[in-house]
């Protein structure tokens, strides 16, 4: 039926409901914007040098930029010239339409993008095997039966443990795997997938941002800045406790509201996948020896991973293999004990299904890397628009009060993290520039490192260029646009509190 109005026009009675764009769409337009900037902002580059610092009694080496060495790429007239990216490049070049492929194959097995993509697919497959045995579902049902009335304790306990993981050994990508376990647990307890992401990935990043000993963040930044590595621990430990408490309280309040009215959740529709899975499961859990052995395998695997990261500096290649081993052993146990009628072919089917479910998150990691590719890459020695932006930002901290200079450093690090999500990568790019600028502005280098920590760590929770975030959201089946809508309020709270911490550090002469 049509509804007629003046002028003879017919309109639908129902107003069109605004639909948030898909994450792939958002990343596409961000890449397009970065490509446009290359026609406006000239490219530049820095000279680089090797710097050494001592960490854990061993000498570490890092390639860093040389302050005051920035120069523009000049045109034929001797003036800074722009070189916009082309629409398409052949021969492996980086044109605008090449961004997906080039993004996916960028880097190496030690990091983004190809290493993180492989990592996500492997752990997705590994946990697909575990889920195929139904050991997790049966364990959840058993736990719910045993912990009635005490379910709310899972929030502070898990948040605290994951925050410690981020603070002590830089836990980040590992949260993807744990989200695969805890998302169905949390939903089964009456909460939502957003709560699960808060107590896993978000908790790790609060720990990462406020750490006193993280080897991939604060230790590298202090070494490059010429500050004694792992110094200033008492201040940072207090800061970690404060922000962890803020995260627990915020998550607890939110989760309590969702439990009273699940439909208030932005992830209510996507959570149906997990709710339906439990509806189709037997109410009485068949919890036996095989299930116990799989749980012990997971626990032993986690201990192995923590030991490897702390004692042997394991990273993406080793951790991915460790998770694969956990999944393989769990599958073999499932076959032996015939859990959920598990067969050898069932191990293969579980791996393929798990990898298939997490594939969108892996693709997003490669697509997001296209943002950096459009700007010319993140190598300070190679001409890029990113280097020009970095140099321009460096000049903002002069001729303003000391506290304001420190705060600007924090804001800069938060914004720059959109482009370089890696903590060690951002430290190598920004600290060689920020450290001498801090001296000129009267800011202690310890405060400059603090600004790097907070700016880098907190925005890891929201930027779509973070492979760890997108992988965790993929495991939780949450669209980034919906996550952004939820997370922006928490980000504003963290921004205000972090700004207060930065100013306080300046006033007390933190060094």
C-alpha positions as CSV (number, residue, x, y, z in Angstrom):
1,X,0.0,0.0,0.0
2,X,1.3,3.5,-0.9
3,X,1.0,6.6,1.2
4,X,0.2,9.7,-0.9
5,X,1.2,13.2,0.1
6,X,1.1,16.7,-1.5
7,X,2.6,17.0,-4.9
8,X,1.6,13.4,-5.8
9,X,4.8,11.9,-4.4
10,X,4.5,8.6,-2.6
11,X,6.7,7.7,0.3
12,X,7.1,4.7,2.5
13,X,5.5,5.1,5.9
14,X,8.5,3.5,7.6
15,X,11.5,5.6,8.0
16,X,14.7,4.1,6.7
17,X,16.8,2.8,9.6
18,X,20.4,3.9,9.6
19,X,22.7,1.0,9.1
20,X,26.3,1.2,10.3
21,X,28.7,0.3,7.4
22,X,30.4,-3.0,7.5
23,X,34.0,-3.1,8.7
24,X,35.3,-3.9,5.3
25,X,33.5,-0.8,3.9
26,X,35.0,1.4,6.6
27,X,38.5,0.2,6.0
28,X,38.0,0.8,2.2
29,X,37.1,4.4,2.7
30,X,40.0,5.0,5.2
31,X,42.4,3.6,2.6
32,X,40.9,5.9,0.0
33,X,41.3,8.9,2.3
34,X,45.0,8.0,2.8
35,X,45.5,7.7,-0.9
36,X,44.0,11.1,-1.4
37,X,46.4,12.6,1.2
38,X,49.3,11.5,-1.0
39,X,48.2,14.1,-3.6
40,X,48.2,16.8,-0.9
41,X,51.1,16.1,1.5
42,X,54.6,15.8,0.1
43,X,56.6,12.7,1.1
44,X,59.7,12.9,3.3
45,X,62.3,10.8,5.0
46,X,64.8,10.6,7.9
47,X,68.3,9.4,8.2
48,X,68.6,6.3,10.5
49,X,71.1,4.8,12.8
50,X,71.5,1.8,15.0
51,X,71.0,2.3,18.8
52,X,71.8,-0.2,21.6
53,X,70.4,-0.5,25.0
54,X,70.6,-3.1,27.8
55,X,67.5,-5.2,28.7
56,X,67.6,-8.2,31.1
57,X,71.3,-8.1,31.2
58,X,71.6,-8.5,27.4
59,X,72.4,-5.8,24.8
60,X,69.6,-5.1,22.3
61,X,69.9,-3.3,19.0
62,X,67.2,-1.2,17.2
63,X,67.2,0.9,14.0
64,X,65.9,4.3,14.8
65,X,65.5,7.7,13.0
66,X,67.9,10.6,13.5
67,X,66.2,13.7,14.9
68,X,66.6,16.9,12.8
69,X,67.5,14.8,9.8
70,X,64.1,15.1,8.0
71,X,64.1,16.1,4.4
72,X,61.4,16.4,1.8
73,X,61.5,14.6,-1.6
74,X,62.1,17.5,-4.0
75,X,60.6,18.0,-7.4
76,X,62.3,19.3,-10.5
77,X,61.8,22.9,-9.3
78,X,63.6,22.0,-6.0
79,X,60.4,22.3,-4.0
80,X,58.7,19.6,-1.9
81,X,56.7,17.5,-4.3
82,X,53.7,15.3,-3.9
83,X,53.5,11.9,-5.6
84,X,50.0,10.6,-5.4
85,X,49.4,6.8,-5.6
86,X,48.2,5.5,-8.9
87,X,44.9,3.7,-9.3
88,X,46.6,0.4,-10.2
89,X,50.3,-0.7,-10.3
90,X,51.8,-3.7,-12.1
91,X,54.9,-5.6,-11.1
92,X,54.0,-5.8,-7.4
93,X,53.6,-2.1,-7.0
94,X,51.3,-0.4,-4.5
95,X,48.4,1.2,-6.3
96,X,45.1,2.0,-4.7
97,X,43.4,-1.1,-6.1
98,X,46.4,-3.2,-5.0
99,X,45.9,-2.5,-1.4
100,X,44.2,-5.8,-0.4
101,X,46.8,-8.1,-1.9
102,X,49.8,-5.9,-0.9
103,X,48.4,-5.5,2.6
104,X,48.0,-9.3,3.0
105,X,51.6,-10.1,1.9
106,X,53.2,-7.2,3.8
107,X,55.8,-8.0,6.4
108,X,57.1,-11.4,7.5
109,X,56.2,-14.2,9.9
110,X,57.3,-12.1,12.8
111,X,54.5,-9.5,12.5
112,X,51.8,-7.7,10.5
113,X,50.4,-8.5,8.2
114,X,51.2,-11.9,6.8
115,X,52.4,-13.2,10.2
116,X,49.3,-12.1,12.0
117,X,47.0,-13.4,9.3
118,X,48.7,-16.8,9.5
119,X,48.5,-16.7,13.3
120,X,44.8,-15.9,13.3
121,X,44.0,-18.7,10.9
122,X,46.0,-21.3,12.7
123,X,44.6,-20.6,16.2
124,X,41.1,-20.4,14.7
125,X,41.7,-23.9,13.3
126,X,43.2,-25.1,16.5
127,X,40.2,-24.0,18.6
128,X,37.9,-25.3,15.9
129,X,39.2,-28.8,16.7
130,X,38.7,-28.2,20.4
131,X,35.1,-27.0,19.8
132,X,34.5,-30.0,17.6
133,X,35.0,-32.3,20.6
134,X,32.4,-30.3,22.6
135,X,34.7,-30.3,25.6
136,X,34.3,-26.6,26.0
137,X,30.5,-26.7,25.8
138,X,30.2,-29.5,28.3
139,X,32.7,-27.9,30.6
140,X,30.7,-24.6,30.5
141,X,27.5,-26.4,31.3
142,X,29.2,-28.2,34.2
143,X,30.7,-24.9,35.5
144,X,27.3,-23.1,35.3
145,X,25.8,-25.9,37.3
146,X,28.5,-25.7,40.0
147,X,28.8,-21.9,40.2
148,X,25.2,-20.8,40.4
149,X,25.0,-17.4,42.3
150,X,28.7,-16.7,41.9
151,X,28.9,-16.2,38.1
152,X,29.7,-12.5,38.5
153,X,33.1,-13.3,39.9
154,X,34.3,-14.3,36.5
155,X,34.5,-10.6,35.5
156,X,37.0,-9.3,38.1
157,X,39.0,-12.5,38.2
158,X,39.5,-12.8,34.4
159,X,40.0,-9.0,33.9
160,X,42.8,-9.0,36.6
161,X,44.5,-12.1,35.1
162,X,44.5,-10.8,31.5
163,X,45.6,-7.3,32.7
164,X,48.6,-9.0,34.4
165,X,49.3,-10.8,31.2
166,X,49.5,-7.6,29.2
167,X,51.6,-5.9,31.9
168,X,54.1,-8.7,32.5
169,X,54.7,-10.2,29.0
170,X,52.9,-8.0,26.6
171,X,49.9,-10.3,26.0
172,X,47.9,-9.2,23.0
173,X,47.4,-11.5,20.0
174,X,47.0,-14.4,22.5
175,X,43.6,-12.9,23.6
176,X,42.1,-14.0,20.3
177,X,42.5,-17.6,21.4
178,X,41.1,-17.0,24.9
179,X,38.2,-15.1,23.5
180,X,37.2,-18.2,21.5
181,X,36.9,-20.0,24.9
182,X,35.4,-17.3,27.0
183,X,32.9,-15.8,24.6
184,X,30.5,-18.8,24.8
185,X,31.2,-19.1,28.6
186,X,30.3,-15.4,29.2
187,X,27.2,-15.6,27.0
188,X,26.0,-18.8,28.7
189,X,26.3,-17.0,32.1
190,X,23.8,-14.4,30.8
191,X,26.2,-11.6,29.6
192,X,27.3,-10.8,26.1
193,X,30.2,-11.1,23.7
194,X,31.2,-7.4,24.4
195,X,31.7,-8.4,28.1
196,X,34.0,-11.2,27.0
197,X,36.1,-8.9,24.8
198,X,36.4,-6.5,27.7
199,X,37.7,-9.1,30.1
200,X,40.1,-10.6,27.6
201,X,41.6,-8.2,24.9
202,X,40.7,-4.9,26.6
203,X,42.1,-6.1,29.9
204,X,45.4,-7.1,28.1
205,X,45.7,-3.6,26.6
206,X,45.1,-1.8,29.9
207,X,48.0,-3.9,31.3
208,X,50.1,-3.2,28.2
209,X,49.5,0.5,28.5
210,X,50.3,0.8,32.2
211,X,53.1,-1.9,32.4
212,X,56.2,-1.5,34.4
213,X,58.0,-4.4,32.7
214,X,56.4,-5.2,29.3
215,X,59.4,-6.3,27.1
216,X,57.6,-5.2,23.8
217,X,56.6,-1.7,24.9
218,X,57.9,0.2,27.9
219,X,61.3,-1.6,27.9
220,X,62.0,-0.8,24.3
221,X,60.8,2.8,24.6
222,X,62.9,3.4,27.7
223,X,66.0,1.9,26.0
224,X,65.6,4.0,22.9
225,X,64.9,7.2,24.9
226,X,68.0,6.6,27.0
227,X,66.1,6.0,30.2
228,X,67.2,3.1,32.5
229,X,65.2,0.1,31.3
230,X,62.4,-0.9,33.7
231,X,62.9,2.2,35.9
232,X,59.9,4.1,37.4
233,X,58.2,0.9,38.4
234,X,56.5,2.1,41.6
235,X,54.6,4.8,39.8
236,X,53.6,2.5,36.9
237,X,52.5,-0.3,39.3
238,X,50.2,2.2,41.0
239,X,49.0,3.3,37.6
240,X,48.3,-0.2,36.5
241,X,46.3,-1.0,39.7
242,X,44.3,2.2,39.2
243,X,43.4,1.6,35.5
244,X,42.8,-2.1,36.0
245,X,40.3,-1.2,38.8
246,X,38.6,1.3,36.5
247,X,38.3,-1.4,33.8
248,X,36.8,-3.9,36.2
249,X,34.3,-1.5,37.6
250,X,33.2,-0.3,34.2
251,X,32.9,-3.8,32.8
252,X,31.0,-5.0,35.9
253,X,28.5,-2.2,35.7
254,X,27.9,-2.8,32.0
255,X,27.7,-6.5,32.3
256,X,25.2,-6.3,35.2
257,X,22.9,-4.1,33.0
258,X,23.1,-6.5,30.1
259,X,22.3,-9.5,32.3
260,X,19.1,-7.8,33.4
261,X,18.1,-7.0,29.8
262,X,20.2,-8.8,27.2
263,X,18.5,-7.0,24.4
264,X,20.3,-3.8,25.4
265,X,23.5,-5.3,24.0
266,X,24.8,-4.1,20.7
267,X,25.9,-7.7,20.1
268,X,22.6,-9.2,21.0
269,X,21.9,-10.4,17.4
270,X,25.3,-11.8,16.7
271,X,25.3,-13.5,20.1
272,X,22.4,-15.6,18.9
273,X,25.0,-17.9,17.2
274,X,26.3,-18.9,20.6
275,X,22.9,-18.9,22.3
276,X,21.6,-21.3,19.6
277,X,24.6,-23.5,20.0
278,X,23.8,-24.0,23.7
279,X,20.1,-24.6,23.0
280,X,21.0,-27.4,20.6
281,X,23.4,-28.9,23.2
282,X,22.2,-31.4,25.8
283,X,21.2,-29.8,29.0
284,X,23.1,-32.4,31.0
285,X,26.8,-32.2,30.3
286,X,28.5,-35.5,29.6
287,X,31.6,-34.5,31.5
288,X,34.1,-37.3,31.8
289,X,37.8,-38.2,31.7
290,X,38.3,-37.1,28.1
291,X,36.9,-33.6,28.9
292,X,39.2,-33.3,31.9
293,X,42.2,-34.3,29.8
294,X,41.4,-31.6,27.1
295,X,41.0,-28.9,29.8
296,X,44.4,-30.0,31.3
297,X,45.9,-29.8,27.8
298,X,44.7,-26.2,27.4
299,X,46.0,-25.3,30.9
300,X,49.4,-26.9,30.2
301,X,49.5,-25.2,26.8
302,X,48.9,-21.8,28.3
303,X,51.7,-22.4,30.9
304,X,54.0,-23.5,28.0
305,X,53.1,-20.3,26.1
306,X,53.7,-18.0,29.1
307,X,57.0,-19.8,29.8
308,X,58.1,-19.4,26.2
309,X,57.3,-15.7,26.0
310,X,58.9,-14.8,29.3
311,X,62.0,-17.1,29.2
312,X,62.6,-17.7,25.5
313,X,61.1,-14.6,23.9
314,X,58.6,-16.6,21.8
315,X,56.5,-14.6,19.5
316,X,54.0,-15.1,16.6
317,X,55.6,-18.2,14.9
318,X,56.2,-20.1,18.1
319,X,52.9,-19.2,19.8
320,X,50.9,-20.1,16.7
321,X,52.6,-23.5,16.7
322,X,52.0,-23.9,20.4
323,X,48.2,-23.3,19.9
324,X,48.2,-25.7,16.9
325,X,49.8,-28.4,19.2
326,X,47.1,-27.8,21.8
327,X,44.4,-28.2,19.2
328,X,46.0,-31.4,17.8
329,X,46.5,-33.0,21.2
330,X,42.8,-32.2,22.1
331,X,41.7,-33.7,18.8
332,X,43.6,-36.9,19.5
333,X,42.1,-37.1,23.0
334,X,38.7,-36.6,21.4
335,X,39.2,-39.5,19.0
336,X,40.4,-41.8,21.8
337,X,37.5,-41.0,24.1
338,X,35.0,-40.6,21.2
339,X,33.9,-37.2,22.4
340,X,31.0,-36.0,20.3
341,X,31.7,-39.1,18.1
342,X,35.0,-37.5,17.1
343,X,37.0,-39.2,14.3
344,X,40.4,-38.5,12.6
345,X,38.6,-36.8,9.8
346,X,36.7,-34.8,12.4
347,X,40.0,-33.3,13.5
348,X,40.5,-32.0,9.9
349,X,36.8,-30.8,9.7
350,X,37.1,-28.9,13.0
351,X,40.3,-27.2,11.9
352,X,38.8,-26.1,8.6
353,X,35.6,-24.9,10.2
354,X,37.5,-22.9,12.9
355,X,39.8,-21.3,10.3
356,X,36.7,-20.5,8.1
357,X,34.9,-18.8,11.0
358,X,37.9,-16.5,11.7
359,X,38.7,-15.8,8.1
360,X,37.0,-12.3,7.9
361,X,39.2,-11.1,10.8
362,X,42.3,-12.3,9.1
363,X,41.3,-10.5,5.9
364,X,40.7,-7.3,7.8
365,X,44.3,-7.3,9.1
366,X,45.6,-7.3,5.6
367,X,43.2,-4.7,4.4
368,X,44.0,-2.4,7.3
369,X,47.7,-2.7,6.4
370,X,46.7,-1.0,3.2
371,X,46.3,2.2,5.2
372,X,50.1,2.3,5.8
373,X,50.9,1.2,2.2
374,X,49.0,4.1,0.8
375,X,51.0,6.5,2.9
376,X,54.3,5.0,1.6
377,X,55.1,2.5,4.4
378,X,56.5,2.8,7.9
379,X,60.2,2.8,7.1
380,X,61.7,6.2,8.3
381,X,64.5,5.9,5.7
382,X,62.1,5.6,2.8
383,X,60.1,8.6,1.4
384,X,56.5,8.5,2.8
385,X,53.7,10.8,3.8
386,X,53.7,9.1,7.2
387,X,57.2,10.5,7.8
388,X,56.1,14.0,6.9
389,X,53.2,13.7,9.3
390,X,55.6,12.4,12.0
391,X,57.9,15.3,11.5
392,X,55.1,17.9,11.6
393,X,53.8,16.5,14.8
394,X,57.2,16.8,16.4
395,X,57.1,20.6,16.1
396,X,53.9,20.9,18.1
397,X,55.5,20.5,21.5
398,X,57.6,23.6,21.5
399,X,56.7,27.1,22.9
400,X,54.0,25.8,25.2
401,X,53.9,25.1,28.9
402,X,55.6,21.9,30.1
403,X,52.4,20.1,31.1
404,X,50.8,21.0,27.8
405,X,53.8,19.7,25.9
406,X,53.6,16.3,27.7
407,X,49.9,16.1,27.0
408,X,50.4,16.9,23.3
409,X,52.9,14.0,23.2
410,X,50.3,11.7,24.6
411,X,47.7,12.8,22.1
412,X,50.2,12.5,19.3
413,X,51.1,8.9,20.3
414,X,47.4,8.0,20.5
415,X,46.7,9.3,17.0
416,X,49.9,7.8,15.5
417,X,48.9,4.4,16.9
418,X,46.2,4.3,14.2
419,X,49.0,4.0,11.6
420,X,51.6,1.9,13.6
421,X,49.8,-0.4,16.0
422,X,52.9,-2.4,16.9
423,X,54.3,-1.2,20.3
424,X,57.9,-1.9,19.4
425,X,57.4,-0.4,15.9
426,X,55.9,2.8,17.2
427,X,58.6,3.1,19.9
428,X,61.3,2.8,17.2
429,X,59.7,5.4,15.0
430,X,58.6,8.0,17.6
431,X,60.8,7.8,20.6
432,X,64.0,9.0,18.8
433,X,62.1,12.1,17.9
434,X,60.1,12.6,21.1
435,X,63.1,12.1,23.5
436,X,65.1,15.1,22.3
437,X,61.9,17.2,21.9
438,X,61.1,16.4,25.5
439,X,64.5,17.8,26.6
440,X,63.8,21.0,24.7
441,X,60.3,21.3,26.1
442,X,61.4,20.7,29.7
443,X,59.6,17.3,29.9
444,X,61.5,14.4,31.5
445,X,62.2,11.5,29.2
446,X,60.4,9.2,31.6
447,X,57.2,11.2,31.1
448,X,57.8,11.1,27.3
449,X,57.9,7.2,27.6
450,X,54.7,7.4,29.8
451,X,53.0,9.4,27.0
452,X,54.0,6.7,24.5
453,X,52.7,3.9,26.7
454,X,49.3,5.4,27.4
455,X,48.8,6.7,23.9
456,X,49.8,3.4,22.2
457,X,48.1,1.0,24.6
458,X,44.7,2.5,25.1
459,X,43.9,3.2,21.5
460,X,44.8,-0.4,20.7
461,X,41.3,-1.1,22.0
462,X,39.5,0.7,19.2
463,X,41.6,1.2,16.1
464,X,40.6,-1.1,13.2
465,X,44.2,-1.4,12.1
466,X,45.0,-3.6,15.1
467,X,45.2,-7.2,14.0
468,X,44.8,-8.4,17.6
469,X,41.6,-6.4,18.1
470,X,40.1,-7.4,14.8
471,X,41.0,-11.1,15.5
472,X,39.3,-11.0,18.9
473,X,36.2,-9.3,17.5
474,X,36.1,-11.9,14.8
475,X,36.2,-14.7,17.4
476,X,33.4,-12.9,19.2
477,X,31.4,-12.3,16.0
478,X,31.2,-8.5,16.7
479,X,31.3,-6.0,13.9
480,X,33.9,-3.3,14.4
481,X,31.3,-0.6,13.9
482,X,29.2,-1.9,16.8
483,X,32.3,-2.3,18.9
484,X,33.2,1.3,18.1
485,X,29.8,2.5,19.2
486,X,30.3,0.7,22.6
487,X,33.9,1.4,23.1
488,X,34.0,5.2,22.4
489,X,32.6,6.0,25.8
490,X,35.2,3.9,27.5
491,X,37.9,5.5,25.3
492,X,36.7,9.0,26.4
493,X,37.0,8.0,30.1
494,X,40.4,6.5,29.6
495,X,41.5,9.7,27.6
496,X,40.5,12.0,30.5
497,X,42.1,9.8,33.2
498,X,45.3,9.3,31.1
499,X,45.5,13.1,30.6
500,X,45.3,13.6,34.3
501,X,48.0,11.0,34.9
502,X,50.3,12.7,32.4
503,X,49.9,16.1,33.9
504,X,50.4,14.7,37.4
505,X,53.6,13.0,36.3
506,X,54.9,16.3,35.1
507,X,53.9,18.1,38.3
508,X,55.7,15.6,40.5
509,X,58.8,15.5,38.3
510,X,58.5,11.8,37.4
511,X,61.8,10.6,36.1
